[in-house]
Amino acid sequence: MASSSATLAGSVAASNLLRSSTGGFIGLPLRSLGSAG
């Protein structure tokens, strides 16, 4: 469980970085939605 949780957190962080670098203002609402979910 801990390892899958860490993997999920890592993938979410990576996707957030990709969104912020590619989208910027588009990635911000997506990031807040992802953290809320």
Secondary structure, 3 states (H helix, E strand, C coil): CHHHHHHHHHHHHHHHHHHHHHCCCCHHHHHHHHHHC
